[in-house]
Amino acid sequence: MDAQLRRGILDISVLRALTEGDSYGYKIIKDISPFVTLSESTLYPILKRLESTGAVEVYTVEHSGRLRKYYTITVKGRERIQDFLREWEDVMKAYQYIKGDLK
């Protein structure tokens, strides 16, 4: 899969996981693992990028004597999911066209 396409899908997958509620790194990986393969070393740069674009916000909560970062999706993040879905419809039209020619 093209690296840019994969990156976009991973970003949107992380945002989608956060639509279920605020979460932290390990839980995000666990939640999306049935659908997308994602490691911690891939997740945290994604979360940092999403935070820098305003798609997620971060806060910390003490858990077992340590601070745990929680991520929450913003309105901008939800809009990004909707934009992706609209664009994906165009990708699927092209896919159907290409696939149809390979019969």
N, C-alpha and C positions, 0 to 999 in steps of 0.2 A: 504494500500500500504506500502511496506517496506520503512523504514525511509531513508535508503541510496539511494534507487531508487528515492524516492520523492525529496530528496535533489539534486540529479543530474539533475532531470527534471526541478526543479525550477531554478537552476543555468543556465542551457542552455536556459530556457525561458527568463530570464533576459538578457542574452547575445543577444538572438534573437531580443528582443525589441530594443536593442541599435544598431542593424544593420540598423534601420530606421533613425538613427541620434542621436546625443547627447541628453541626457535627464536627468531629475532629478527624485527623488524618487516618488513623488505623480503621476507624469505623467507615469512613468514606471508601477506602479500599475494599473492605469487607462487603459493603452494600453494593458496589458496582461489579465485584468480581464475577458474578454469574453472567455478566454481559460484556465486560471489557477487562482485558488484562492490564493491570496497572501496578507498578511497584512504588515503594516509598520514594525512591530516588527520582522517579518521574512525577509523582504527585506533588511534592512540595514546591518544585519550580512552577508547576501549573497554578497552585494556590497563590503563590507569590505574584505571578503574572495577572491572575484574576483580581487580586487585591489592588495591584497597581492601576488597573483599568477601571476600578470602581464596581466590578461585578460582584465582589464579595467584600464583606467586612470581617474583621478579626477581633476577638476579645479573649481574655484568659479567665480560667476558673481553676481554683485549687482542687486537685484530685489526688488523694493519697499522699499529701505532703508536697506535691509538685504542681507547678502551673501547667495547665493543658490549654493549648490554643483551640478555640472553637471558631468555626467559620459559618457565616450566615450569608445567604444570597440577598442581593439588593434588587431594587426595581430594575436597575440597569442590567443586572444579571438575568433576570426573568425576560427582559426585552431581548437580550442576546439569544436566549433559547428560541424565542418566537422568530427572530430574524433567521436563525439557522434553519428552522423548520420550513420557512418559506423558500429559502434558497435551496434546500434539499429537494423540494418538489421539482425544481428545474434540473437538478442533477439526475433525479430518477427518470425524467422524461428523456434525457440524453442516454441514460443507461438502457432504457427500453428500446430506443432507436438502434443503439449499437448492438444489443443482444439480438434484436430481430433480424439483423443482417447476417448473423452467424449461423443461421439455420442450415 
